[in-house]
Amino acid sequence: MQLRYGMNPHQSASVTAVDRWPFTVVSGTPSYVNVLDALAGWQLVREASGLLGLPAAASFKHVSPAGAAVAETVSDAYVRAREADPKSSYGDFVAVSHPVDAELADRLKRLVCDGIIAPGYDEGVVGVLASKKRGAFLVLEADPGYRPPAVEVREVYGVRLTQERDEAPLDRSSLDPELPDSAARDLLLGLVVARYTQSNTVAMVKDGMAIGIGAGQQSRIDCTRLAGEKASTWWAQRSAEGALTNVAMASDGAIPFVDNIVEAHRHGVRYLAEPGGSIRSAEVAAACAELGISLSQTGVRLFRH
């Protein structure tokens, strides 16, 4: 398939399926980044929905989610995903785990976004979506039965890299067994978000909604600060009184220093999931205990580059 353009408009590009296409182009012509956003976004919502048993949505920008959420309906899931960081979601690529209904299509009609991937579309919905952006809005239909190959291959500057696809299971067995169900749900959603976000990353989640994602930072503390600032900004816009509390935080890599714990606590983090295994993990655990943060060391690193 010839793409509209590559990573930049001056680059030509095409895409080839390894065995069969994981999606069908229903309307529009994808760009290189559209395909990357669609593939990662679909995997995120598919995994989150399967794990948590609820419709899931993600708002992707530049190959990382600006927001992600679960809800009782697919429309509400996307509203929650986008409202976490609407500034970053401007011009996003939408991914949803369930077929798009008229309610979601009507919402999308009024928003600035570039495209959507979903496992299906209710009658009349594609016409509404395809009319966006003067007909340039991209509509992709995901194949729910498609499973990516077990081996990933990437070629960079004449070098071919091959690795097993990241299929490490994420489930409640890796978390503190004494966690409330709501906290376990939020930590699992945070871990799924971290899996499909450019590293380093930290995700802060509350009530089934990622309220702060710190993505693509070289320093873990910068991830935590960025996620925390977004979370606190989100809360300040919704609560005139009361501090942000009971936030769940997931880190794709081991927390290396106690400063991350202090910063997380400042933004209401009560539950934390991270791989552990750092040379300062004992200090991190002690800081969590002192500040009343429930720590789950999963043993699973979730880097994505």
C-alpha positions, -999 to +999 in steps of 0.1 A: +000+000+000+014+034-010+012+058+019+003+095+017+038+103+027+065+091+051+074+103+086+077+138+070+060+151+038+092+151+018+096+113+023+078+088+001+066+056+019+047+024+015+035-004+039+034-042+034+016-068+054+038-096+068+011-123+062-024-106+062-036-071+069-045-063+105-068-035+093-088-024+063-088+011+050-124+022+049-119+058+040-090+081+034-053+075+028-029+068+057+005+084+063+034+066+079+027+080+114-010+072+110-002+035+106+021+035+136-005+053+158-033+030+145-014-002+152-002+007+187-035+023+196-055-008+186-032-031+206-035-008+236-073-007+236-077-044+227-055-054+256-070-030+281-106-040+272-098-077+274-080-073+307-106-051+324-138-062+307-149-027+296-148-007+264-115+011+261-103+041+241-070+058+235-060+092+221-027+088+202-002+115+192+032+109+178+032+072+186+023+075+223-011+079+240-020+114+252-048+097+271-065+063+276-095+052+296-122+026+301-159+032+306-193+016+303-197+028+267-172+033+239-182+069+235-177+077+272-143+059+271-131+082+244-144+113+261-125+103+292-093+095+272-093+128+255-102+150+284-071+139+304-049+161+282-070+179+256-041+201+246-019+171+236-050+153+221-055+181+195-052+164+161-050+129+176-056+095+162-084+077+179-084+040+189-114+022+204-120-014+214-156-016+203-176-007+172-182+030+167-218+040+173-237+072+163-230+089+197-192+086+193-193+096+156-213+127+165-187+136+192-158+131+168-175+152+142-170+182+164-134+175+174-100+181+157-086+146+151-070+129+121-084+094+121-098+064+139-093+026+142-121+004+155-133-032+151-164-020+133-188+008+125-226+010+130-248+018+100-244+053+088-213+061+109-186+058+082-203+085+062-203+109+091-166+103+099-155+103+062-168+138+057-144+152+083-114+172+072-130+177+038-129+140+032-094+134+044-103+119+078-089+084+080-112+055+089-096+021+095-113-011+105-093-034+127-094-072+124-103-084+159-091-119+151-056-108+139-026-117+161+007-101+153+037-123+145+057-137+175+088-120+160+093-083+153+118-071+127+130-035+123+156-021+099+174+010+109+203+026+090+211-006+072+210-028+104+182-053+109+170-059+145+149-089+154+132-097+188+104-116+203+072-095+205+065-083+240+038-106+253+046-107+290+013-112+308-001-083+328-026-094+354-035-090+390-012-118+401+018-094+398+001-069+421-002-066+459-030-091+467-045-068+493-052-040+468-088-028+464-104-039+431-105-003+419-067+002+426-058-030+409-079-020+378-061+014+377-027-001+380-034-026+353-046+001+330-015+021+338+007-009+329-010-014+296-007+023+288+031+021+297+035-009+274+024+012+243+041+045+253+075+057+242+100+051+270+108+063+296+072+066+307+051+070+338+013+068+338-010+081+365-045+067+366-076+074+386-110+057+383-102+040+351-087+070+334-051+079+327-050+115+340-013+121+334+012+104+311+049+114+311+063+099+279+096+097+261+118+113+288+154+104+293+151+108+331+126+089+352+120+118+375+111+140+345+085+114+336+070+115+371+070+153+372+054+155+338+027+129+346+021+145+380+017+180+367-008+168+341-027+149+367-028+178+391-039+202+363-067+178+354-078+176+390-077+214+395-100+219+366-126+196+382-123+202+420-123+236+436-118+220+470-099+189+481-065+174+473-060+148+446-059+114+462-059+076+455-040+079+423-024+048+408+010+051+391+027+027+367+063+029+356+076+011+326+111+008+342+124+004+378+121+035+400+158+044+404+156+071+432+135+081+461+128+115+446+103+098+423+083+086+453+083+120+469+071+136+437+045+109+431+032+114+467+029+152+460+004+144+433-018+120+453-003+087+443-015+060+467-007+029+446+025+022+426+034-006+402+070-008+389+094-036+379+117-034+409+152-048+407+170-015+410+201-013+432+180+012+453+148-008+453+150-013+491+152+025+496+123+030+472+102+004+491+110+021+524+100+055+511+067+041+498+060+026+533+069+059+550+045+079+527+017+054+528+021+042+491+012+006+484+040-008+462+037-037+437+070-048+421+059-067+390+092-079+378+082-069+342+099-041+324+078-025+296+102-004+276+091+007+241+113+025+216 
